[in-house]
Amino acid sequence: MRLSRRDLLRLAGSTALALPLATACEPNGGAFGGGRGGTGSGGNRVEVTFDQPLAIPPLAESTIQAGKRAFALVAKAGRTEFRPGRTTDTWGFNGSHLGPTLRARRGEQVVLNVRNELDETTSVHWHGMHLPASADGGPHQPVEPGQSWSPSWRIDQPATTLWYHPHPHGETGRHAYRGLAGMFIVDDEEEAALDLPREYGIDDIPVIVQDKLFDGDGRFVEGERSPSGTLGDTLLVNGTLGPYYEVSTERVRLRLLNASTARSYSFGFADDRRFALIGTDGGLLSAPYETNRIQLTPAERAEIVVSMKPGERIVLRSFPHDLGLLFGIGRVTGGEDTFDVLELRATSSLSASPALPARLVDVPRIAESEAGTTRAFALESDHTINGERMRMDRIDEVVTNGTTEIWEVVNEDGLPHSFHVHDVQFQVLSVDGAEPPPELAGWKDTVYAPPQVPIRLIMRFTDYADPNVPYMYHCHLLLHEDQGMMGQFVVVERGQRPGELQDHSRGH
């Protein structure tokens, strides 16, 4: 593992910060509220007083305009009361913090009318969505203050849990940390035919998890706090501090989204009960996978179904987990921490839920023989990919439309990194030469890359070609992305040459 001098200095400072953090937390959250700290086995232990009902993001209203389902999102600043009588400056879509849940069906043409009422440029990226590069919402589609942007595309991918968040070059972490995020659910006929919990806000629940640091006045503490970025000692779930949810059915579906900017989680239940993993980033698995843990690094999603008995209470918890790091690095990047996340409270009488189907959907494997090109991506020290930092006016890779490729990714740094590819959902061929574990057997758009562990991904590029507008690939620990661990590729038609890119980053 190779660490730059800068990262070694960060690590030394972060270790010093980590020790007082473990004893600085008070019941319901340090100086402001959220947790109780204790050193435990070397990490922080954050227990929560569950005293606020879980907020359920509203389903976004939509209209039909010229045959298209139209949504409206307004990015704006506001103030949010996470604790009664204490307000925090936040950003949100259509409100002071987070945004509504967008929901559309496969085959629908959608238009997203985005308006920016912030005092600085932002963008909105539709994470995990297959769509034209001009609609992707990355750093090449900035929305200036007071301006609007209305991308449109046809939804053509399986039912899944996606999300949306800002993507301005060099500022993504700060914008997301302040609260610009929301869920985007895609439905289709295959999923609708299965006996699964699907009544939104009743037995189908969004669980958007973010960690925050609050100061003594209840303000978000921003800025780099570890080699991975800001690691908070307080969790918000759907923007709720100390959340509980009253379950009224025998089975409940949780759509888990790690919307944190740096922290990874290993979700399970405090009583160690098993649950069914039914879906990951890009859709349902071929069959439910029974487990007691699911690890999610920033931007990853998982759909799980848990069974409950009348009157019982269970706690969703994030447990210490092994990110494949050296001891000191694992500590200061949060891998040893324990968080109580959400309490589920079953009512005294539960409505019956059907048993989960033994089979879900067909997930055909992409054959390696389909791939005509193999590319290598080394995630290196000083936040570079293949030795290069992101440049808005440089095309790093050129892909031909209608082809299949293998991307070989390896983290050659000693820090935790992930790898996210825009536009496509990929399949994991192997991890360190072995078959992927069940939780990586479905469609993915983001994958954790442990140090010195090669990962092989296979993906198809279809439908959209544009020689002048790129898609991104990058680490989704947002400090790393903002500091340059990102590249861009264009998709061209066979024989077509790539164009020249403009720098839309406004000085970043």
C-alpha positions as CSV (number, residue, x, y, z in Angstrom):
1,M,0.0,0.0,0.0
2,R,1.3,3.4,-0.9
3,L,0.5,6.6,1.0
4,S,1.6,10.0,-0.1
5,R,3.4,12.3,2.3
6,R,0.3,14.4,2.4
7,D,-1.9,11.5,3.4
8,L,0.6,10.3,6.0
9,L,0.4,13.8,7.6
10,R,-3.4,13.7,7.3
11,L,-3.5,10.3,9.0
12,A,-1.4,11.5,11.9
13,G,-3.7,14.5,12.4
14,S,-6.8,12.4,12.0
15,T,-5.6,9.8,14.5
16,A,-5.2,12.6,17.0
17,L,-8.7,13.8,16.2
18,A,-10.2,10.3,16.5
19,L,-9.3,9.8,20.1
20,P,-11.2,12.8,21.6
21,L,-14.1,12.1,19.2
22,A,-14.7,8.7,20.9
23,T,-15.3,10.4,24.2
24,A,-16.8,13.7,23.1
25,C,-20.2,12.3,22.1
26,E,-23.1,12.7,24.6
27,P,-26.5,11.1,24.6
28,N,-28.3,12.2,21.4
29,G,-25.3,13.6,19.7
30,G,-22.2,15.3,21.0
31,A,-22.7,19.0,21.4
32,F,-25.9,19.0,19.4
33,G,-27.5,15.5,19.4
34,G,-27.2,12.1,17.9
35,G,-25.1,9.6,19.9
36,R,-23.3,8.4,23.0
37,G,-19.6,7.7,22.5
38,G,-17.3,5.1,24.0
39,T,-14.1,3.6,22.9
40,G,-15.3,0.0,22.8
41,S,-12.9,-2.1,20.8
42,G,-11.0,0.8,19.5
43,G,-13.7,2.5,17.5
44,N,-16.5,4.9,18.4
45,R,-19.8,3.5,19.7
46,V,-22.8,5.7,18.9
47,E,-26.1,4.7,20.6
48,V,-29.2,6.6,19.9
49,T,-32.3,7.6,21.9
50,F,-35.0,6.9,19.3
51,D,-37.5,9.7,20.0
52,Q,-38.5,11.1,16.6
53,P,-40.8,9.4,14.0
54,L,-38.9,8.7,10.8
55,A,-39.6,11.3,8.1
56,I,-40.7,9.7,4.8
57,P,-39.7,11.9,1.9
58,P,-42.9,12.7,-0.1
59,L,-43.4,11.3,-3.5
60,A,-42.7,14.1,-6.0
61,E,-45.8,15.4,-7.8
62,S,-45.7,15.1,-11.6
63,T,-47.7,16.2,-14.5
64,I,-47.9,15.0,-18.1
65,Q,-46.5,17.5,-20.6
66,A,-46.6,16.6,-24.3
67,G,-46.6,12.9,-23.4
68,K,-43.8,13.2,-20.9
69,R,-43.9,12.8,-17.1
70,A,-42.6,16.1,-15.8
71,F,-41.1,16.7,-12.3
72,A,-40.0,20.0,-10.8
73,L,-37.0,20.3,-8.5
74,V,-35.8,23.6,-6.9
75,A,-32.4,23.7,-5.2
76,K,-32.4,26.2,-2.4
77,A,-31.0,27.1,0.9
78,G,-33.1,26.9,4.1
79,R,-33.0,26.1,7.8
80,T,-33.9,22.7,9.3
81,E,-34.9,21.9,12.9
82,F,-33.3,18.5,13.6
83,R,-33.9,19.0,17.3
84,P,-36.8,21.1,18.6
85,G,-35.8,24.7,19.1
86,R,-32.4,24.3,17.3
87,T,-32.0,25.1,13.6
88,T,-29.3,24.3,11.1
89,D,-28.5,26.0,7.8
90,T,-29.1,23.4,5.2
91,W,-29.7,23.0,1.4
92,G,-32.5,20.9,-0.2
93,F,-34.7,20.3,-3.2
94,N,-38.2,21.7,-2.8
95,G,-37.6,22.1,0.9
96,S,-34.9,22.9,3.4
97,H,-33.1,19.5,3.4
98,L,-33.0,16.5,1.0
99,G,-35.6,16.2,-1.7
100,P,-38.8,14.3,-2.7
101,T,-38.7,10.8,-4.0
102,L,-39.0,10.7,-7.8
103,R,-40.8,7.7,-9.1
104,A,-41.4,6.7,-12.7
105,R,-42.0,3.5,-14.8
106,R,-39.8,1.8,-17.3
107,G,-40.7,3.0,-20.8
108,E,-41.9,6.5,-19.7
109,Q,-40.4,9.6,-21.1
110,V,-39.5,11.9,-18.3
111,V,-38.5,15.6,-18.1
112,L,-36.8,17.0,-15.0
113,N,-37.3,20.7,-14.6
114,V,-34.5,21.8,-12.3
115,R,-34.2,25.4,-11.0
116,N,-31.2,26.7,-9.0
117,E,-32.2,29.2,-6.3
118,L,-28.8,28.9,-4.5
119,D,-26.3,31.6,-4.7
120,E,-23.7,29.4,-6.4
121,T,-23.6,27.1,-9.4
122,T,-24.7,23.5,-8.8
123,S,-25.9,20.5,-10.9
124,V,-28.1,17.5,-10.5
125,H,-26.8,14.0,-11.4
126,W,-29.2,11.1,-11.8
127,H,-27.0,8.5,-10.2
128,G,-27.3,5.0,-11.7
129,M,-29.6,6.1,-14.6
130,H,-29.0,5.0,-18.2
131,L,-29.5,8.3,-20.2
132,P,-27.8,10.6,-22.7
133,A,-24.6,12.3,-21.6
134,S,-26.2,15.7,-22.1
135,A,-28.9,14.7,-19.5
136,D,-26.5,13.1,-17.0
137,G,-26.2,16.1,-14.7
138,G,-22.4,15.9,-14.2
139,P,-20.0,18.8,-14.1
140,H,-20.6,19.5,-17.8
141,Q,-24.3,20.4,-17.1
142,P,-23.9,23.3,-14.6
143,V,-27.0,25.2,-13.5
144,E,-26.2,28.8,-12.7
145,P,-27.9,30.7,-9.9
146,G,-31.3,31.8,-11.0
147,Q,-31.2,29.5,-14.0
148,S,-33.1,26.3,-15.0
149,W,-32.2,23.1,-16.8
150,S,-34.7,20.6,-18.2
151,P,-33.1,17.3,-19.3
152,S,-35.4,14.6,-20.8
153,W,-34.9,11.0,-21.5
154,R,-36.8,7.6,-21.8
155,I,-36.4,5.4,-18.8
156,D,-35.1,2.0,-20.0
157,Q,-33.7,-0.1,-17.2
158,P,-35.1,-2.6,-14.7
159,A,-36.9,-1.6,-11.6
160,T,-34.4,-0.4,-9.0
161,T,-33.5,2.2,-6.4
162,L,-31.5,5.1,-7.8
163,W,-30.8,8.5,-6.4
164,Y,-30.0,12.1,-7.4
165,H,-27.4,14.5,-6.0
166,P,-25.2,17.4,-7.1
167,H,-22.1,17.0,-9.2
168,P,-20.3,20.4,-9.6
169,H,-16.6,19.9,-10.3
170,G,-14.6,20.3,-7.1
171,E,-17.7,21.1,-5.0
172,T,-19.7,17.9,-5.0
173,G,-18.9,16.9,-1.4
174,R,-19.9,20.2,0.1
175,H,-23.1,20.5,-1.9
176,A,-24.1,16.9,-1.0
177,Y,-23.1,17.3,2.7
178,R,-25.4,20.3,3.0
179,G,-28.4,18.2,2.0
180,L,-28.9,18.1,-1.7
181,A,-30.0,14.5,-2.3
182,G,-33.1,12.4,-3.0
183,M,-34.2,8.9,-4.1
184,F,-35.3,8.0,-7.6
185,I,-37.3,4.8,-7.8
186,V,-37.8,3.0,-11.1
187,D,-40.7,0.6,-11.5
188,D,-41.4,-2.1,-14.1
189,E,-43.9,-4.9,-14.8
190,E,-41.6,-7.7,-13.7
191,E,-41.2,-6.3,-10.2
192,A,-44.9,-5.4,-10.0
193,A,-45.8,-9.1,-10.6
194,L,-43.8,-10.3,-7.6
195,D,-45.1,-10.7,-4.0
196,L,-42.9,-8.0,-2.5
197,P,-43.7,-5.2,-0.1
198,R,-44.2,-2.2,-2.3
199,E,-46.7,0.3,-0.6
200,Y,-44.5,3.4,-0.3
201,G,-44.3,4.7,3.2
202,I,-46.1,1.7,4.7
203,D,-44.1,-1.5,4.0
204,D,-41.7,-0.1,1.4
205,I,-39.5,2.5,3.2
206,P,-36.7,4.7,1.9
207,V,-33.7,4.8,4.3
208,I,-31.3,7.6,3.3
209,V,-28.4,7.5,5.7
210,Q,-26.0,10.4,6.2
211,D,-23.4,11.1,8.9
212,K,-22.9,14.7,10.2
213,L,-20.8,16.7,12.6
214,F,-22.6,19.4,14.5
215,D,-21.0,22.3,16.4
216,G,-22.3,23.6,19.7
217,D,-24.8,25.9,18.0
218,G,-26.2,23.1,15.8
219,R,-24.4,24.1,12.6
220,F,-22.9,21.5,10.3
221,V,-19.2,21.3,10.7
222,E,-17.7,21.2,7.2
223,G,-14.2,20.5,5.9
224,E,-11.7,17.7,5.6
225,R,-11.6,15.7,8.9
226,S,-9.9,12.5,7.9
227,P,-8.1,11.0,4.8
228,S,-11.5,10.1,3.5
229,G,-13.3,13.4,4.2
230,T,-15.7,14.5,6.8
231,L,-16.8,11.7,9.2
232,G,-19.7,12.6,11.4
233,D,-20.5,11.3,14.9
234,T,-24.2,11.8,14.3
235,L,-26.5,10.0,11.8
236,L,-29.5,11.4,10.0
237,V,-32.0,9.0,8.4
238,N,-34.2,10.7,5.9
239,G,-33.1,13.9,7.7
240,T,-34.4,12.6,11.0
241,L,-32.3,12.5,14.2
242,G,-33.0,9.5,16.5
243,P,-35.6,8.0,14.2
244,Y,-38.1,5.2,14.8
245,Y,-40.6,3.7,12.4
246,E,-43.8,1.9,13.3
247,V,-44.2,-1.2,11.3
248,S,-47.7,-2.5,10.6
249,T,-46.9,-5.5,8.4
250,E,-45.2,-8.8,8.9
251,R,-42.5,-7.9,6.4
252,V,-41.0,-4.5,5.6
253,R,-38.8,-3.6,2.7
254,L,-36.0,-1.1,3.4
255,R,-34.4,0.7,0.5
256,L,-31.0,1.5,2.0
257,L,-29.0,4.3,0.5
258,N,-25.6,5.4,1.8
259,A,-25.8,9.1,1.0
260,S,-22.8,9.9,3.1
261,T,-19.8,11.7,1.5
262,A,-17.1,9.5,3.0
263,R,-18.4,6.9,5.6
264,S,-19.1,3.3,4.8
265,Y,-21.6,1.1,6.8
266,S,-22.1,-2.5,7.5
267,F,-25.9,-2.7,8.1
268,G,-27.5,-5.4,10.2
269,F,-29.8,-5.7,13.2
270,A,-28.7,-5.5,16.8
271,D,-30.2,-9.0,17.6
272,D,-28.2,-10.4,14.6
273,R,-31.4,-11.6,12.9
274,R,-31.1,-12.5,9.2
275,F,-32.9,-10.7,6.5
276,A,-33.3,-11.1,2.7
277,L,-31.2,-9.0,0.3
278,I,-33.4,-8.7,-2.8
279,G,-31.7,-5.9,-4.8
280,T,-28.6,-3.8,-5.2
281,D,-27.6,-0.7,-7.2
282,G,-29.1,-1.6,-10.5
283,G,-32.1,-3.8,-9.7
284,L,-33.4,-7.0,-8.1
285,L,-31.2,-10.1,-7.7
286,S,-32.2,-13.3,-9.3
287,A,-33.2,-14.7,-5.9
288,P,-33.3,-13.4,-2.4
289,Y,-30.0,-13.8,-0.5
290,E,-30.3,-14.4,3.2
291,T,-27.7,-12.7,5.3
292,N,-27.2,-10.7,8.5
293,R,-24.9,-8.0,7.1
294,I,-24.7,-5.8,4.0
295,Q,-21.8,-3.4,3.5
296,L,-22.5,-0.2,1.6
297,T,-19.8,2.3,0.7
298,P,-20.8,5.9,-0.3
299,A,-23.5,5.9,-3.1
300,E,-24.3,2.1,-2.9
301,R,-27.8,0.9,-2.4
302,A,-29.5,-2.3,-1.2
303,E,-33.0,-3.4,-0.9
304,I,-33.6,-5.7,2.1
305,V,-36.8,-7.4,3.5
306,V,-36.9,-8.1,7.2
307,S,-39.6,-10.0,9.1
308,M,-41.1,-8.9,12.4
309,K,-43.4,-10.2,15.1
310,P,-46.2,-8.2,16.8
311,G,-45.0,-5.8,19.5
312,E,-41.3,-6.3,19.0
313,R,-38.7,-3.6,18.6
314,I,-35.4,-4.1,16.6
315,V,-32.6,-1.7,15.9
316,L,-30.9,-1.4,12.5
317,R,-27.2,-0.9,13.3
318,S,-24.0,-0.3,11.4
319,F,-21.3,-2.6,12.7
320,P,-17.5,-2.4,12.5
321,H,-16.3,-3.8,9.2
322,D,-13.1,-4.7,7.4
323,L,-12.3,-2.4,4.5
324,G,-9.0,-4.2,3.9
325,L,-7.0,-1.3,5.4
326,L,-4.0,-1.1,7.7
327,F,-5.1,-0.8,11.4
328,G,-4.5,3.0,11.8
329,I,-6.2,3.8,8.5
330,G,-9.2,1.7,9.2
331,R,-9.7,3.4,12.5
332,V,-9.6,7.0,11.2
333,T,-11.7,6.3,8.2
334,G,-14.6,4.9,10.3
335,G,-14.4,1.2,9.8
336,E,-14.3,0.4,13.5
337,D,-17.2,2.6,14.4
338,T,-20.6,1.3,15.5
339,F,-23.8,3.3,15.0
340,D,-27.4,2.6,16.0
341,V,-29.3,3.8,12.9
342,L,-33.1,3.2,13.1
343,E,-35.5,1.5,15.4
344,L,-38.3,-0.5,13.9
345,R,-41.4,-0.8,16.2
346,A,-43.9,-3.4,15.3
347,T,-47.5,-2.7,16.2
348,S,-49.4,-5.1,18.5
349,S,-51.2,-6.5,15.4
350,L,-49.5,-6.9,12.0
351,S,-51.1,-7.2,8.6
352,A,-50.2,-10.4,6.9
353,S,-47.4,-10.3,4.3
354,P,-46.9,-13.0,1.6
355,A,-43.8,-15.1,1.7
356,L,-41.0,-13.9,-0.4
357,P,-40.8,-15.6,-3.8
358,A,-37.9,-18.1,-4.2
359,R,-37.1,-16.5,-7.6
360,L,-37.1,-12.8,-8.4
361,V,-36.0,-11.7,-11.9
362,D,-33.7,-13.0,-14.6
363,V,-30.2,-11.5,-14.4
364,P,-28.5,-12.8,-17.5
365,R,-24.7,-12.8,-17.1
366,I,-22.7,-10.9,-19.7
367,A,-20.2,-13.3,-21.3
368,E,-16.6,-12.3,-21.2
369,S,-16.4,-13.4,-24.9
370,E,-18.6,-10.4,-25.7
371,A,-16.0,-7.9,-24.7
372,G,-13.8,-6.5,-27.4
373,T,-11.8,-4.1,-25.2
374,T,-10.2,-4.3,-21.8
375,R,-9.2,-1.1,-20.0
376,A,-7.1,-0.7,-16.8
377,F,-7.8,1.8,-14.1
378,A,-5.4,2.3,-11.2
379,L,-6.6,4.4,-8.3
380,E,-3.4,5.9,-7.0
381,S,-2.1,8.1,-4.3
382,D,-2.7,11.9,-4.4
383,H,-6.2,11.2,-5.7
384,T,-5.3,10.3,-9.3
385,I,-6.5,7.6,-11.7
386,N,-3.8,6.2,-14.0
387,G,-1.5,9.0,-12.7
388,E,-3.9,11.8,-13.9
389,R,-6.1,14.2,-12.0
390,M,-9.4,15.2,-13.5
391,R,-9.3,17.9,-16.2
392,M,-12.6,19.1,-17.6
393,D,-11.1,19.7,-21.1
394,R,-9.5,16.3,-21.4
395,I,-11.1,13.1,-22.8
396,D,-9.6,10.1,-21.0
397,E,-11.3,7.2,-22.7
398,V,-13.2,6.8,-26.0
399,V,-15.8,4.0,-26.1
400,T,-17.7,2.8,-29.2
401,N,-21.5,2.6,-29.0
402,G,-22.9,-0.9,-29.2
403,T,-19.8,-2.6,-27.7
404,T,-19.0,-4.5,-24.5
405,E,-15.9,-3.8,-22.4
406,I,-14.1,-5.1,-19.4
407,W,-12.7,-2.6,-17.0
408,E,-10.0,-3.8,-14.6
409,V,-9.9,-1.6,-11.4
410,V,-7.2,-1.8,-8.7
411,N,-6.7,0.5,-5.7
412,E,-3.0,1.0,-5.5
413,D,-3.3,3.5,-2.7
414,G,-3.6,2.6,1.0
415,L,-6.8,4.5,1.5
416,P,-10.4,3.4,0.9
417,H,-11.7,4.1,-2.6
418,S,-14.7,3.1,-4.6
419,F,-15.4,3.1,-8.3
420,H,-18.5,4.5,-9.9
421,V,-19.3,4.6,-13.7
422,H,-21.9,6.9,-15.1
423,D,-24.6,5.8,-17.6
424,V,-24.1,2.0,-17.3
425,Q,-24.9,-0.8,-14.8
426,F,-22.1,-3.2,-14.8
427,Q,-21.5,-6.8,-13.5
428,V,-18.6,-7.8,-11.3
429,L,-16.7,-10.6,-13.0
430,S,-14.2,-11.3,-10.2
431,V,-12.7,-9.9,-7.0
432,D,-9.1,-10.8,-6.6
433,G,-9.5,-13.5,-9.2
434,A,-12.4,-15.2,-7.4
435,E,-16.1,-15.3,-8.2
436,P,-18.0,-12.3,-6.7
437,P,-19.9,-12.8,-3.5
438,P,-23.7,-12.9,-3.7
439,E,-24.1,-9.3,-2.8
440,L,-22.1,-8.4,-5.9
441,A,-23.8,-10.8,-8.2
442,G,-26.4,-8.4,-9.5
443,W,-26.3,-5.1,-11.4
444,K,-24.0,-2.5,-9.9
445,D,-22.9,1.1,-10.7
446,T,-20.6,1.6,-7.7
447,V,-18.2,-0.9,-6.1
448,Y,-15.7,-0.8,-3.2
449,A,-12.1,-1.3,-4.2
450,P,-10.0,-2.5,-1.3
451,P,-6.3,-1.8,-1.5
452,Q,-4.3,-4.1,-3.8
453,V,-7.4,-6.2,-4.7
454,P,-8.0,-6.3,-8.5
455,I,-11.7,-6.1,-9.6
456,R,-12.9,-6.9,-13.1
457,L,-16.1,-5.3,-14.3
458,I,-18.0,-6.0,-17.5
459,M,-20.4,-3.5,-19.1
460,R,-22.3,-2.7,-22.3
461,F,-22.5,0.7,-23.9
462,T,-25.8,1.1,-25.7
463,D,-28.3,3.6,-27.1
464,Y,-26.5,6.9,-26.6
465,A,-23.4,8.4,-28.4
466,D,-22.2,11.9,-28.2
467,P,-18.6,12.8,-29.2
468,N,-18.8,16.2,-27.5
469,V,-20.3,15.4,-24.1
470,P,-18.7,13.0,-21.6
471,Y,-19.7,10.7,-18.8
472,M,-17.7,10.4,-15.6
473,Y,-16.0,7.6,-13.7
474,H,-14.7,8.4,-10.3
475,C,-14.2,7.5,-6.6
476,H,-17.4,8.2,-4.8
477,L,-15.7,9.2,-1.6
478,L,-16.4,12.8,-2.5
479,L,-13.3,14.4,-1.1
480,H,-11.3,12.1,-3.4
481,E,-13.5,13.0,-6.4
482,D,-13.3,16.7,-5.7
483,Q,-9.5,16.5,-5.4
484,G,-9.2,14.9,-8.8
485,M,-9.9,11.1,-8.6
486,M,-12.2,11.3,-11.6
487,G,-11.9,10.8,-15.3
488,Q,-14.3,11.1,-18.3
489,F,-15.2,9.2,-21.4
490,V,-17.2,9.8,-24.5
491,V,-19.3,7.3,-26.4
492,V,-19.0,7.6,-30.1
493,E,-20.5,5.8,-33.1
494,R,-18.2,3.4,-34.9
495,G,-15.6,5.4,-36.9
496,Q,-16.6,8.6,-35.3
497,R,-13.9,10.8,-33.7
498,P,-14.3,12.4,-30.3
499,G,-14.9,16.2,-30.1
500,E,-13.2,18.8,-28.0
501,L,-14.5,19.5,-24.5
502,Q,-15.1,22.8,-22.8
503,D,-14.2,23.5,-19.1
504,H,-17.6,24.3,-17.4
505,S,-16.1,24.2,-13.9
506,R,-15.9,28.0,-13.4
507,G,-12.3,28.0,-12.1
508,H,-12.2,24.7,-10.3
